[in-house]
């Protein structure tokens, strides 16, 4: 009986290979494409909705000279969309994103447990820091969004 119990381990006691920089770069590029495809879809939907909404709503966004002043709206909408993309993907798919699905990698906590909603949200927010993508140029194979949230990206082999 003791031999059987020795073979049972939890996720926290197991070790998983850290995803190499090449896979992390693949994740970034695929997520970049996925995010912009989703942004375009939402933009088209929003454009359609703005066409059918009353004109009064549009007047608050138009300058006196008739030109549009949507920069603030675009900025806020982009931030919300970016936060939503990564947070929802990584939380609801247990550390996956579009890129991670393709490259078979997964974000997990340092103890190999699934990301919490807070982890996924913080990782998403940290990605918006200017030049955060360059944090991978250091020797360590982690970005700021990994270091500051105590998470890592692993090769997704028999993680359950």
Rosetta constraint file for C-alpha pairs under 8 A:
AtomPair CA 1 CA 5 HARMONIC 6.60 0.50
AtomPair CA 2 CA 6 HARMONIC 6.31 0.50
AtomPair CA 3 CA 7 HARMONIC 6.66 0.50
AtomPair CA 4 CA 8 HARMONIC 6.88 0.50
AtomPair CA 9 CA 13 HARMONIC 6.20 0.50
AtomPair CA 9 CA 14 HARMONIC 6.99 0.50
AtomPair CA 10 CA 14 HARMONIC 6.67 0.50
AtomPair CA 11 CA 15 HARMONIC 7.92 0.50
AtomPair CA 11 CA 111 HARMONIC 7.72 0.50
AtomPair CA 11 CA 112 HARMONIC 5.88 0.50
AtomPair CA 11 CA 113 HARMONIC 6.72 0.50
AtomPair CA 11 CA 159 HARMONIC 7.70 0.50
AtomPair CA 11 CA 160 HARMONIC 7.59 0.50
AtomPair CA 12 CA 111 HARMONIC 4.97 0.50
AtomPair CA 12 CA 112 HARMONIC 5.24 0.50
AtomPair CA 12 CA 113 HARMONIC 6.59 0.50
AtomPair CA 13 CA 111 HARMONIC 7.88 0.50
AtomPair CA 14 CA 112 HARMONIC 7.81 0.50
AtomPair CA 15 CA 112 HARMONIC 7.85 0.50
AtomPair CA 16 CA 154 HARMONIC 6.20 0.50
AtomPair CA 16 CA 155 HARMONIC 6.83 0.50
AtomPair CA 16 CA 157 HARMONIC 7.95 0.50
AtomPair CA 17 CA 154 HARMONIC 5.60 0.50
AtomPair CA 17 CA 155 HARMONIC 5.67 0.50
AtomPair CA 18 CA 152 HARMONIC 7.31 0.50
AtomPair CA 18 CA 153 HARMONIC 5.99 0.50
AtomPair CA 18 CA 154 HARMONIC 4.30 0.50
AtomPair CA 18 CA 155 HARMONIC 6.04 0.50
AtomPair CA 19 CA 23 HARMONIC 6.26 0.50
AtomPair CA 19 CA 24 HARMONIC 6.73 0.50
AtomPair CA 19 CA 105 HARMONIC 6.66 0.50
AtomPair CA 19 CA 153 HARMONIC 5.71 0.50
AtomPair CA 19 CA 154 HARMONIC 4.73 0.50
AtomPair CA 19 CA 155 HARMONIC 5.13 0.50
AtomPair CA 20 CA 24 HARMONIC 6.43 0.50
AtomPair CA 20 CA 141 HARMONIC 7.12 0.50
AtomPair CA 21 CA 25 HARMONIC 6.03 0.50
AtomPair CA 21 CA 136 HARMONIC 7.85 0.50
AtomPair CA 21 CA 141 HARMONIC 6.41 0.50
AtomPair CA 22 CA 26 HARMONIC 6.26 0.50
AtomPair CA 23 CA 27 HARMONIC 6.11 0.50
AtomPair CA 23 CA 103 HARMONIC 6.29 0.50
AtomPair CA 23 CA 105 HARMONIC 7.82 0.50
AtomPair CA 24 CA 28 HARMONIC 6.24 0.50
AtomPair CA 25 CA 29 HARMONIC 6.24 0.50
AtomPair CA 26 CA 30 HARMONIC 6.04 0.50
AtomPair CA 26 CA 99 HARMONIC 6.63 0.50
AtomPair CA 26 CA 103 HARMONIC 7.13 0.50
AtomPair CA 27 CA 31 HARMONIC 5.91 0.50
AtomPair CA 27 CA 97 HARMONIC 7.95 0.50
AtomPair CA 27 CA 98 HARMONIC 7.53 0.50
AtomPair CA 27 CA 99 HARMONIC 3.97 0.50
AtomPair CA 27 CA 100 HARMONIC 5.56 0.50
AtomPair CA 27 CA 102 HARMONIC 7.91 0.50
AtomPair CA 27 CA 103 HARMONIC 6.83 0.50
AtomPair CA 28 CA 32 HARMONIC 5.95 0.50
AtomPair CA 28 CA 99 HARMONIC 6.69 0.50
AtomPair CA 29 CA 33 HARMONIC 6.31 0.50
AtomPair CA 29 CA 99 HARMONIC 7.41 0.50
AtomPair CA 30 CA 34 HARMONIC 6.08 0.50
AtomPair CA 30 CA 98 HARMONIC 6.67 0.50
AtomPair CA 30 CA 99 HARMONIC 4.76 0.50
AtomPair CA 31 CA 35 HARMONIC 5.79 0.50
AtomPair CA 31 CA 97 HARMONIC 7.07 0.50
AtomPair CA 31 CA 98 HARMONIC 5.72 0.50
AtomPair CA 31 CA 99 HARMONIC 5.13 0.50
AtomPair CA 32 CA 36 HARMONIC 6.24 0.50
AtomPair CA 33 CA 37 HARMONIC 6.13 0.50
AtomPair CA 34 CA 38 HARMONIC 6.13 0.50
AtomPair CA 34 CA 98 HARMONIC 6.82 0.50
AtomPair CA 35 CA 39 HARMONIC 6.03 0.50
AtomPair CA 35 CA 82 HARMONIC 7.35 0.50
AtomPair CA 35 CA 85 HARMONIC 6.89 0.50
AtomPair CA 36 CA 40 HARMONIC 6.03 0.50
AtomPair CA 37 CA 41 HARMONIC 6.30 0.50
AtomPair CA 38 CA 42 HARMONIC 6.23 0.50
AtomPair CA 39 CA 43 HARMONIC 5.92 0.50
AtomPair CA 39 CA 78 HARMONIC 7.97 0.50
AtomPair CA 39 CA 81 HARMONIC 7.31 0.50
AtomPair CA 40 CA 44 HARMONIC 6.09 0.50
AtomPair CA 41 CA 45 HARMONIC 6.26 0.50
AtomPair CA 42 CA 46 HARMONIC 5.95 0.50
AtomPair CA 43 CA 47 HARMONIC 5.96 0.50
AtomPair CA 44 CA 48 HARMONIC 6.21 0.50
AtomPair CA 45 CA 49 HARMONIC 6.26 0.50
AtomPair CA 46 CA 50 HARMONIC 6.11 0.50
AtomPair CA 47 CA 51 HARMONIC 6.34 0.50
AtomPair CA 48 CA 52 HARMONIC 6.65 0.50
AtomPair CA 49 CA 53 HARMONIC 6.11 0.50
AtomPair CA 50 CA 58 HARMONIC 7.47 0.50
AtomPair CA 53 CA 57 HARMONIC 6.96 0.50
AtomPair CA 53 CA 58 HARMONIC 7.98 0.50
AtomPair CA 54 CA 58 HARMONIC 7.34 0.50
AtomPair CA 55 CA 59 HARMONIC 6.39 0.50
AtomPair CA 56 CA 60 HARMONIC 7.24 0.50
AtomPair CA 57 CA 61 HARMONIC 7.81 0.50
AtomPair CA 58 CA 62 HARMONIC 6.75 0.50
AtomPair CA 61 CA 68 HARMONIC 6.30 0.50
AtomPair CA 61 CA 69 HARMONIC 5.64 0.50
AtomPair CA 61 CA 70 HARMONIC 6.40 0.50
AtomPair CA 62 CA 66 HARMONIC 5.86 0.50
AtomPair CA 62 CA 67 HARMONIC 5.85 0.50
AtomPair CA 62 CA 68 HARMONIC 4.65 0.50
AtomPair CA 62 CA 69 HARMONIC 5.71 0.50
AtomPair CA 63 CA 67 HARMONIC 5.53 0.50
AtomPair CA 63 CA 68 HARMONIC 6.11 0.50
AtomPair CA 63 CA 69 HARMONIC 6.33 0.50
AtomPair CA 70 CA 74 HARMONIC 5.90 0.50
AtomPair CA 71 CA 75 HARMONIC 6.07 0.50
AtomPair CA 72 CA 76 HARMONIC 6.23 0.50
AtomPair CA 73 CA 77 HARMONIC 5.89 0.50
AtomPair CA 74 CA 78 HARMONIC 5.87 0.50
AtomPair CA 75 CA 79 HARMONIC 6.25 0.50
AtomPair CA 76 CA 80 HARMONIC 6.21 0.50
AtomPair CA 77 CA 81 HARMONIC 6.02 0.50
AtomPair CA 78 CA 82 HARMONIC 6.01 0.50
AtomPair CA 79 CA 83 HARMONIC 6.09 0.50
AtomPair CA 80 CA 84 HARMONIC 6.00 0.50
AtomPair CA 81 CA 85 HARMONIC 6.01 0.50
AtomPair CA 82 CA 86 HARMONIC 6.51 0.50
AtomPair CA 82 CA 124 HARMONIC 7.46 0.50
AtomPair CA 83 CA 87 HARMONIC 5.82 0.50
AtomPair CA 83 CA 121 HARMONIC 6.96 0.50
AtomPair CA 83 CA 124 HARMONIC 5.44 0.50
AtomPair CA 83 CA 125 HARMONIC 6.38 0.50
AtomPair CA 84 CA 88 HARMONIC 5.61 0.50
AtomPair CA 85 CA 89 HARMONIC 6.08 0.50
AtomPair CA 86 CA 90 HARMONIC 5.86 0.50
AtomPair CA 86 CA 97 HARMONIC 6.80 0.50
AtomPair CA 86 CA 120 HARMONIC 7.23 0.50
AtomPair CA 86 CA 121 HARMONIC 7.75 0.50
AtomPair CA 86 CA 124 HARMONIC 5.66 0.50
AtomPair CA 87 CA 91 HARMONIC 5.83 0.50
AtomPair CA 87 CA 117 HARMONIC 7.37 0.50
AtomPair CA 87 CA 120 HARMONIC 4.90 0.50
AtomPair CA 87 CA 121 HARMONIC 5.08 0.50
AtomPair CA 87 CA 123 HARMONIC 7.76 0.50
AtomPair CA 87 CA 124 HARMONIC 5.95 0.50
AtomPair CA 88 CA 92 HARMONIC 5.68 0.50
AtomPair CA 88 CA 93 HARMONIC 7.91 0.50
AtomPair CA 88 CA 120 HARMONIC 7.79 0.50
AtomPair CA 89 CA 93 HARMONIC 5.77 0.50
AtomPair CA 89 CA 95 HARMONIC 7.32 0.50
AtomPair CA 89 CA 96 HARMONIC 6.12 0.50
AtomPair CA 89 CA 97 HARMONIC 5.10 0.50
AtomPair CA 89 CA 98 HARMONIC 7.62 0.50
AtomPair CA 90 CA 94 HARMONIC 5.74 0.50
AtomPair CA 90 CA 95 HARMONIC 4.14 0.50
AtomPair CA 90 CA 96 HARMONIC 4.86 0.50
AtomPair CA 90 CA 97 HARMONIC 5.69 0.50
AtomPair CA 90 CA 107 HARMONIC 7.45 0.50
AtomPair CA 90 CA 115 HARMONIC 7.42 0.50
AtomPair CA 90 CA 120 HARMONIC 5.89 0.50
AtomPair CA 91 CA 95 HARMONIC 6.01 0.50
AtomPair CA 91 CA 96 HARMONIC 7.79 0.50
AtomPair CA 91 CA 115 HARMONIC 6.34 0.50
AtomPair CA 91 CA 116 HARMONIC 6.63 0.50
AtomPair CA 91 CA 117 HARMONIC 5.68 0.50
AtomPair CA 91 CA 120 HARMONIC 5.81 0.50
AtomPair CA 93 CA 97 HARMONIC 7.50 0.50
AtomPair CA 94 CA 106 HARMONIC 7.64 0.50
AtomPair CA 94 CA 107 HARMONIC 7.69 0.50
AtomPair CA 94 CA 108 HARMONIC 7.87 0.50
AtomPair CA 94 CA 114 HARMONIC 5.68 0.50
AtomPair CA 94 CA 115 HARMONIC 6.38 0.50
AtomPair CA 95 CA 106 HARMONIC 5.02 0.50
AtomPair CA 95 CA 107 HARMONIC 4.37 0.50
AtomPair CA 95 CA 108 HARMONIC 6.02 0.50
AtomPair CA 95 CA 114 HARMONIC 6.62 0.50
AtomPair CA 95 CA 115 HARMONIC 6.10 0.50
AtomPair CA 95 CA 120 HARMONIC 7.88 0.50
AtomPair CA 96 CA 100 HARMONIC 5.24 0.50
AtomPair CA 96 CA 101 HARMONIC 5.98 0.50
AtomPair CA 96 CA 105 HARMONIC 7.21 0.50
AtomPair CA 96 CA 106 HARMONIC 5.19 0.50
AtomPair CA 96 CA 107 HARMONIC 6.49 0.50
AtomPair CA 97 CA 101 HARMONIC 6.00 0.50
AtomPair CA 98 CA 102 HARMONIC 6.59 0.50
AtomPair CA 99 CA 103 HARMONIC 6.18 0.50
AtomPair CA 100 CA 104 HARMONIC 5.46 0.50
AtomPair CA 100 CA 105 HARMONIC 4.84 0.50
AtomPair CA 100 CA 106 HARMONIC 5.99 0.50
AtomPair CA 101 CA 105 HARMONIC 6.75 0.50
AtomPair CA 101 CA 106 HARMONIC 7.94 0.50
AtomPair CA 104 CA 155 HARMONIC 6.33 0.50
AtomPair CA 104 CA 156 HARMONIC 5.32 0.50
AtomPair CA 104 CA 157 HARMONIC 7.87 0.50
AtomPair CA 105 CA 153 HARMONIC 6.52 0.50
AtomPair CA 105 CA 154 HARMONIC 5.50 0.50
AtomPair CA 105 CA 155 HARMONIC 4.49 0.50
AtomPair CA 105 CA 156 HARMONIC 4.63 0.50
AtomPair CA 106 CA 153 HARMONIC 5.34 0.50
AtomPair CA 106 CA 154 HARMONIC 5.41 0.50
AtomPair CA 106 CA 155 HARMONIC 6.48 0.50
AtomPair CA 106 CA 156 HARMONIC 5.71 0.50
AtomPair CA 107 CA 114 HARMONIC 7.70 0.50
AtomPair CA 107 CA 115 HARMONIC 7.16 0.50
AtomPair CA 107 CA 151 HARMONIC 6.75 0.50
AtomPair CA 107 CA 152 HARMONIC 5.55 0.50
AtomPair CA 107 CA 153 HARMONIC 4.22 0.50
AtomPair CA 107 CA 154 HARMONIC 6.34 0.50
AtomPair CA 108 CA 112 HARMONIC 5.41 0.50
AtomPair CA 108 CA 113 HARMONIC 5.83 0.50
AtomPair CA 108 CA 114 HARMONIC 5.12 0.50
AtomPair CA 108 CA 115 HARMONIC 5.45 0.50
AtomPair CA 108 CA 151 HARMONIC 5.56 0.50
AtomPair CA 108 CA 152 HARMONIC 5.59 0.50
AtomPair CA 108 CA 153 HARMONIC 6.22 0.50
AtomPair CA 108 CA 154 HARMONIC 7.33 0.50
AtomPair CA 109 CA 113 HARMONIC 5.37 0.50
AtomPair CA 109 CA 114 HARMONIC 6.19 0.50
AtomPair CA 109 CA 115 HARMONIC 5.85 0.50
AtomPair CA 109 CA 150 HARMONIC 6.09 0.50
AtomPair CA 109 CA 151 HARMONIC 4.17 0.50
AtomPair CA 109 CA 152 HARMONIC 6.19 0.50
AtomPair CA 110 CA 150 HARMONIC 5.76 0.50
AtomPair CA 110 CA 151 HARMONIC 5.07 0.50
AtomPair CA 110 CA 152 HARMONIC 6.19 0.50
AtomPair CA 115 CA 119 HARMONIC 5.61 0.50
AtomPair CA 115 CA 120 HARMONIC 6.24 0.50
AtomPair CA 115 CA 151 HARMONIC 7.96 0.50
AtomPair CA 116 CA 120 HARMONIC 6.34 0.50
AtomPair CA 117 CA 121 HARMONIC 6.08 0.50
AtomPair CA 118 CA 122 HARMONIC 6.03 0.50
AtomPair CA 119 CA 123 HARMONIC 6.06 0.50
AtomPair CA 119 CA 149 HARMONIC 6.27 0.50
AtomPair CA 119 CA 151 HARMONIC 7.90 0.50
AtomPair CA 120 CA 124 HARMONIC 6.18 0.50
AtomPair CA 121 CA 125 HARMONIC 6.19 0.50
AtomPair CA 122 CA 126 HARMONIC 6.06 0.50
AtomPair CA 122 CA 145 HARMONIC 7.56 0.50
AtomPair CA 122 CA 149 HARMONIC 6.88 0.50
AtomPair CA 123 CA 127 HARMONIC 6.35 0.50
AtomPair CA 123 CA 145 HARMONIC 4.84 0.50
AtomPair CA 123 CA 146 HARMONIC 7.05 0.50
AtomPair CA 123 CA 149 HARMONIC 6.64 0.50
AtomPair CA 124 CA 128 HARMONIC 7.11 0.50
AtomPair CA 124 CA 145 HARMONIC 7.55 0.50
AtomPair CA 125 CA 129 HARMONIC 7.57 0.50
AtomPair CA 126 CA 132 HARMONIC 7.51 0.50
AtomPair CA 126 CA 144 HARMONIC 7.12 0.50
AtomPair CA 126 CA 145 HARMONIC 5.41 0.50
AtomPair CA 127 CA 132 HARMONIC 5.98 0.50
AtomPair CA 127 CA 133 HARMONIC 7.38 0.50
AtomPair CA 127 CA 144 HARMONIC 7.91 0.50
AtomPair CA 127 CA 145 HARMONIC 6.22 0.50
AtomPair CA 128 CA 132 HARMONIC 7.16 0.50
AtomPair CA 131 CA 135 HARMONIC 7.22 0.50
AtomPair CA 132 CA 143 HARMONIC 7.21 0.50
AtomPair CA 132 CA 144 HARMONIC 6.57 0.50
AtomPair CA 132 CA 145 HARMONIC 7.97 0.50
AtomPair CA 133 CA 143 HARMONIC 7.20 0.50
AtomPair CA 134 CA 143 HARMONIC 7.94 0.50
AtomPair CA 135 CA 142 HARMONIC 7.51 0.50
AtomPair CA 135 CA 143 HARMONIC 5.05 0.50
AtomPair CA 135 CA 144 HARMONIC 6.14 0.50
AtomPair CA 136 CA 140 HARMONIC 7.31 0.50
AtomPair CA 136 CA 141 HARMONIC 6.30 0.50
AtomPair CA 136 CA 142 HARMONIC 5.91 0.50
AtomPair CA 136 CA 143 HARMONIC 5.08 0.50
AtomPair CA 142 CA 146 HARMONIC 5.80 0.50
AtomPair CA 142 CA 147 HARMONIC 6.56 0.50
AtomPair CA 142 CA 152 HARMONIC 7.20 0.50
AtomPair CA 143 CA 147 HARMONIC 6.35 0.50
AtomPair CA 144 CA 148 HARMONIC 5.77 0.50
AtomPair CA 145 CA 149 HARMONIC 6.23 0.50
AtomPair CA 145 CA 151 HARMONIC 7.91 0.50
AtomPair CA 146 CA 150 HARMONIC 5.92 0.50
AtomPair CA 146 CA 151 HARMONIC 4.81 0.50
AtomPair CA 146 CA 152 HARMONIC 5.51 0.50
AtomPair CA 146 CA 153 HARMONIC 7.91 0.50
AtomPair CA 147 CA 151 HARMONIC 6.60 0.50
AtomPair CA 147 CA 152 HARMONIC 7.87 0.50
